Amino acid sequence: MAEALLSPILEQLITVVAQQVREEVSLVGDVKKQVDKLKSNLLAIQSVLEDADRKQVKDKAVRDWLHKLKDVCYDMDDVLDEWSTAILRWKMEEAEENTRSRQKMRCVVQRRDIALKIKEVCEKVDDIAKERAMYGFYLYKATDELQRLTTTSFVDESSVIGRDGEKRNVVSQLVAESSQEARDVDVISLVGLGGIGKTTLAKLAFNDAKVTDHFEKKIWVCVSDPFDEVRIAKAILEELEGRASDLVGLQSLLRRVSESIKGKRFLLVLDDVWTENQGQWEQLKPSLTGCARGSRILVTTRKDAVATMMETDHRINIEKLSDEICRSIFNHVAFQERSEDERERLTDIGDKIANKCKGLPLAAKVLGGLMQSKRTREEWERVLSSELWRLDEVDRDQVERRIFIPLLLSYYDLPSVVRRCFLYCAMFPKDYEIGKYELVKMWIAQGYLKETSGGDMELVGEQYFQVLAARSFFQDFETDKFEGKKFKMHDIVHDFAHHMTKNECLTVDVNNLGEATVETSIERVRHLSMMLSEESSFPVSIHKAKGLRSLLIDTRDPSLGAALPDLFKQLTCIRSLNLTGSSIKEIPNEVGKLIHLRHLNLASCMVLESLPETMCDLCNLQSLDVTWCRSLKQLPNAIGKLIKLRHLQIYGSGVAFIPKGIERITCLRTLDWFTVCGGRENESKAANLRELKNLNHIGGSLKIWNLQDASGAAEAQLKNKKRLLCLELNFYYNQENGILIEALQPPSGLEYLTICWYRGLELPNWMMTLTSLQVLTLRYCENVEVLPPLGRLPNLESLELRSLKLRRLDAGFLGIEKDENEGDIARVTAFPKLKKLEIWNLKEVEEWDGIERRSVGEEDANTTSIISIMPQLRQLTIRNWPLLRALPDYVLAAPLQELFLSGCRNLRKRYGKEEEMGEDWQKISHIPNIYFHDI
């Protein structure tokens, strides 16, 4: 990891020196000699760092030397960042009137201060460079190139090999009769080594159809360490009630849990339990009585003592897998999409590597992921003969640490920059759900990613993420509607990352704060997560972490707001600050002191009312997230000063407008929401559509609200924003907007389009140029009577038509025209990829043309055309279309899996089967899922 820290510092040193010459703001004193010497020493150290990084695993002296080097690197990075920030500020302030004379004196003082800091760091580096000779390091150049993977998809987590017998055993214990007359709840414990598959087995049983049918309620809680009774009770209650609880005290939570399960048969999984403290379990246990007989608690743990403490009724020891099964898991991952020839050529070595997994499926997956990118026999033999396997002989007393060896092999095979990105994840608590996009922004904030000729930092971060996922460093992938992909780390992988980042990454809560800060010197911590209860006061001991660069605070305690001013005064090196979901009402003016801050996440701070103008002094800020801050009405007026801002996320907040000056932030990659303030009270302060003109890097999703007239719309030049994938246009409902919508033409690569409250008579001409469009939503366009030939959009997968003034749905909508040359045979496919169709509120339309058309894919005798319509349609929803008499034949012939009809009385009469079977019930009876609903 030191190598990954050092390289950017050398680059930054060269850049800043060049910049200070160009801007004529050279430092005072004889600093040039110091800088030259610093570069020389850093280059000499850099040449041996890869060897040092590998030796530190078993050599404490080398490890200590690397720790000293990393501390100095962090200090050097802060000084260089302060220097480059000062240059940027001087340049920006020089452009403003009447500031030169006042700034000149401050400029001299600041340059002298930075020069002294550089001198101090140079002396430390000099000492470290001299110590280098003591360790006999070799020149060892590791790869900095990402090896191409055989596939970009993640390993299929559902392919679990070798646990069929255990799964049957667990399921049978869950659904069997209770073992004791006196008890309603039986406890079943799965006990085994870390990485052996306890959680995977518990998930298989939890999701089994028999288990789902057997229990009224199923609850999954990851307990981990420490055992936090309040958090666990809240998690149970949230699963039971389907929403977050507003209760705070443990007793009130437990009382509600007891009420919610009374008389119900439930399954509660407590995953990854560590505590042996009987008292902690005894507090929770009484709330779980009073349920129906047959309820179960399923526990996973590494410790025998935990199973005993929880008074286990049925204990299942999860044994190691056989070498044969480990080989199957390894081969499943390592040989994905490989030719038979490659398999035959490499299988013998692969078997020997797989035999080193010690029966642990996680080890097999990790090693398989490592070998995925290795093509030659020589590369495979190099892994097999690695000296890292010999660590097993040193560490025989620490059985669970043996899985670190496969992780080490995979870790050292990564480029140093990717290693650093992985180790950064040690700052998150165990079982923490991490957002991919959020993590990439945090990597950028730390300076881990740099732009390449191949793309932005965000794209580089996406590549690194894919590599780490393919190596099984990440798992449990889910996709969130608002936040994109989320994932977790296996607790063993987390242990490994934490082991490799001692003194740098720390997670604390109110229960282990003292213990954690004794074990890890708080002064040396760089990345910190704090999980605090609502009753706990903010620990001022954190102020000692002067070099802290990342801070995540998870608390609903309203007193956090009072602690922030002092926190910002003390921890001025912070680059990433995450206060998501906290109960703060304002961000204090002192935030302006965080000159290194690049990433600020305030999402879901529901009572946050204001952001100070001093925030606009944060000239390094790259990411600001205030999504779902419903009480926040306004952004700082001078936001245009944040010229390095790449991501501005506002959606779901109470912010009424984007301030003027947004046009200056030309490196914006994300702007998720923009409202037009024409003729309203904020018009003089608000940016207009013209200010979007030069923001051509905007990508992802953009929602534009309150569209009224065409002024400035054409100048926004949305069609030049080639990275834009999702666009939502919301019109001011009482305007006719035909000219306006034509001026808002998006790029041809757009994939998602939503148009709401549009009052024009016709949809825009540019709609049919969107050949990449996958999802189209048209809502409340109540003057639109005729649709364009949407069936010709080649990639459309989902279509929603809601509250349009359509006269009919006919062949024009399908994009099918009769062929005038009768001798020619035309092959026509309308909606070739459409899978989902929703139609709402067509109250005046009686016919959906196409009832007489021949079956999908058959030749039409009248037109001599072979017509295929909606050949992939899986889901059809029709709501409130009372006059529609029948569905067209091409819909009935489509491979529908779900049909939902609501407020369609004629269709219910024709196709229903409940009271009196409809005349055409047989035409839809083949559809697996049919739902009729009366309004």
C-alpha positions, 0 to 999 in steps of 0.5 A, a space after each residue: 500500500 505504501 507504493 500506492 501512496 508514494 507514486 501519487 505524491 511524486 506526481 503531485 510534487 512534480 505538478 505543484 512545482 510546475 504550477 507554482 513556477 507557472 503562477 509565479 507563487 514560488 515558496 519562500 526560502 531555499 525550498 527548491 533544494 529541499 524539494 529536489 532532495 525529497 524527490 531523490 529520496 522518494 524515488 530511491 524508496 519507491 524502487 524497493 517498496 514492492 519487496 518491502 510490502 511482501 516482507 512485512 507480512 512476516 517481518 515486524 521490523 519491516 512492517 514498522 518501517 513501512 508504517 513510518 513511511 506511510 505516516 510521512 507520506 500522508 503528511 507529505 500529501 497534506 502539505 502538497 495539497 495545502 500548497 496546490 490549494 493555496 495556488 488555486 485560491 490565490 489565482 481565484 482571488 486575484 481574479 476578484 477586484 480589490 483583493 490584491 494588496 490584502 492578499 499579498 501579505 497573507 500569501 507571503 505568510 502562508 508560503 513561509 508556513 508551507 515551506 517550513 512544513 516541507 522542510 520538516 517532512 524532508 528531514 523525516 524522509 531522509 531518515 527513512 531513506 537511510 534506514 532502507 539499507 538495513 533491510 536488504 530489499 530487492 528491486 521488485 517491480 509489480 504490475 500496474 496493469 489490470 489483467 483482462 478478465 475472462 468475463 465481466 459478470 460476477 460469479 453466480 452466488 446461487 451455484 453453491 456446491 457441496 452443501 446439499 446434505 447440510 441444507 436438507 438437515 437445516 431445513 428439516 430442523 426448521 420445519 420440524 415439530 418443536 423439541 420441547 413442550 415448554 418452549 415455543 422457540 427452538 434455537 438451532 446453531 450452525 458452528 464452523 470456521 470463518 469462510 466455511 460457508 455458514 452464512 451461505 448455508 443459512 441463506 439457502 435454508 432461509 430462502 427455501 420454499 418449504 421454509 417460506 411456506 412454514 413461517 408467517 414471518 422471516 427475519 434476518 439480522 446480521 449481529 457481528 461484533 459487538 453485540 448491540 442490543 438496541 441495533 438488533 432489536 431495531 433490525 428485528 422490528 423493521 423486518 416485522 413492520 416493514 419500516 424503520 422504527 422511531 423508538 429509541 429505548 431498548 425496553 420500548 423496542 423489545 415491548 414492540 417486538 413482543 407485540 409484533 410476534 405474539 401468536 405468530 410462527 416466525 424464523 429469526 436468523 442471527 448471523 455471525 454472533 460473537 458475544 459469550 455474554 449471557 447477560 446481553 442475550 438474556 435482555 433480548 430473549 424474553 421479547 421472543 417468547 409468546 409466539 406460536 409453537 414451531 418458531 425458530 432462531 437460527 444462529 451462525 457463529 464461529 465459537 462453540 461457547 456462543 452456541 452453549 450460551 444461547 441454549 442451543 437445542 440443535 447444533 449443526 457443526 459445519 465441516 470442511 469440504 472435501 478436496 474434491 468439492 473444493 476443486 469443483 468450486 475452484 474450477 467453476 470460477 477459474 475456468 469460466 468461459 475457458 476452452 476445453 484445451 485450456 482446461 486440460 492444459 491447466 487442470 493438473 496444476 489447478 487441482 494442486 492449488 485447490 487442494 491448498 484450500 483446507 476445505 474452505 469454500 471462500 478460499 476456493 472462490 478467492 483462488 479461483 478468482 485469482 486464476 481467472 486472469 492467468 493464461 499461461 502454465 508458467 503463471 499457474 506454476 508461479 502461484 503454486 510455488 509462491 513462498 506465501 504458502 509457507 506462512 502456514 507453517 509459521 501460523 499453525 496456532 491461528 487456524 482461521 488466519 490460514 485463509 489469509 494466505 489465499 487472500 494474500 496471494 490474490 491481493 499481491 497479484 493486484 496492481 498497487 493502486 487496486 490494493 489500496 482501493 481494497 484496503 480502504 474498505 476496512 474503514 467500514 463496519 462489518 456487514 456494512 452495505 456499501 454503495 458502489 458509486 459512493 465508494 468510487 467517489 470516496 476513492 477519488 476523494 483520497 486521490 486513489 484514482 487518476 484520469 487516463 486516456 481511456 476515461 474518467 476517474 469514475 470509469 477507472 474506479 468502476 474497473 477496479 470495482 469489477 476486478 475486486 468483485 471478480 476476485 471475491 473480495 466483494 459479495 452480496 450484490 444488490 441493486 437499489 432503485 436510487 443508489 445503484 449497486 450495493 454490496 458487502 464484504 465477507 467478514 473474513 475478507 474484512 478481517 484480512 483488510 483490517 489486518 493489513 491496515 492496522 493503525 490506519 482504518 478503525 471502526 468504533 461504537 459507543 461500546 468499544 470506543 475505549 478498547 478500540 483506541 487503546 488497541 489502535 493509537 487514535 493519533 495514527 488513524 486515517 480512516 474512521 467509522 463511528 456507529 453511535 447510539 442516540 443516547 451517547 454523547 459525541 466522544 471528544 477523544 476523536 479530536 486527537 486523530 489530527 491526520 484523519 482523512 475519512 470520517 463516517 458518523 452513523 448516529 441519529 443523536 441531535 447533539 451531533 450538531 453541537 459537536 461539529 464546530 470543534 470537530 471541524 476546527 480540530 480535524 482539518 485534514 479530512 477529505 471524505 465526510 459522511 453524515 448520512 441520515 444524521 439529525 443535524 439542523 445546520 452545517 456550521 461555518 467552520 466547515 470552511 476550514 476543511 480545505 482538503 475536503 473533497 467528498 461531503 455526503 449529507 444524504 437523508 439528513 431530514 432536518 437539515 435546514 441550511 448550508 453556510 456560504 463558507 462551504 463555497 470556500 472548499 475549492 477542492 470539493 468534488 462531490 456534494 450529496 444532499 438527496 432527501 434532505 427535505 428541510 433544506 430549501 437552498 444551496 449556497 449562493 456562491 456555489 459556482 466557486 466550487 470549480 472542481 465539483 464533479 457530482 452534485 446530487 439534490 433529488 428528493 431534497 427541498 432545494 427550490 432552485 440551482 443558484 446562478 454560476 453553475 455554468 462555471 463548474 464545467 467538470 460536473 459529471 452528475 447533476 441529477 435535478 434542475 428546476 426552471 424558475 421562470 416568473 417566480 420569486 427566486 428567478 433573479 437568483 436561479 440558474 436558467 437552462 442556458 447555464 447547462 450549455 457548457 456542462 457537457 460532461 454531465 452523465 447518468 440521470 438528469 431530471 428537469 422540472 417546471 419547464 415553461 417556455 422555449 427561452 434558453 432551452 435550445 442553448 442548453 444543448 442537451 444533445 451534446 451531453 453524450 454521457 446522459 443516459 436517463 432524462 426526465 422532462 417535467 412541464 409546467 402543466 398549464 402551458 402548451 410546449 411544442 416548440 420547447 420540447 423540440 428544443 430539448 433534444 437529448 443525445 441519441 444514446 439516451 437509454 431512459 426517457 420520461 415525459 410528464 405534464 406535457 401539453 403539446 398536441 404531438 410528441 417530439 420528432 426527435 423521439 424516433 432518433 433515440 435508437 438506444 432507448 430502453 425505457 420510455 414513460 409518458 405520463 399526463 400528456 393529456 393533449 397527445 392524441 396520436 403516438 409516433 411509431 414507437 414499435 420501431 424503437 429497436 431496443 425498447 424494453 419497457 413502455 408506460 403510457 399513462 393518462 394520454 388523450 389517445 383516440 386509438 392504438 393502431 398499426 401506426 403505434 406499432 410502426 407497421 405499414 402495408 407494403 405497396 409492392 405486393 410481390 415483395 415479402 417484408 419481414 417486420 418486427 414491431 417492439 422487438 425487445 419489449 418485455 414490459 407494457 403498462 397502460 393507464 387511464 385510457 377512458 375513452 378508447 374502445 378498440 386496441 387494433 390488431 384483434 383480427 391480425 394473424 398470430 405472431 410470426 405468421 405470414 399475413 395473406 393480405 399484405 404478403 408480410 411476415 409480421 412479428 409483434 412484441 415477441 418478448 413481451 413478459 408483463 402487461 398491466 392495464 389500469 382503468 381502461 373501462 371501455 376496452 372490449 378485447 386484447 389484440 391477438 398479438 398480445 394474446 400470442 406473446 409469451 406473457 408471464 404476468 397479466 394485471 387488469 384493474 378497472 377494466 370491466 369489459 376485459 374482466 367479463 370477457 376473460 375472467 373465470 371467477 363467477 361466470 367463465 368469460 368467452 375468451 378465458 381459454 385465450 389467457 389461461 396459459 399465462 402463469 400469473 393473472 390478476 383482476 382487480 376492481 376499482 
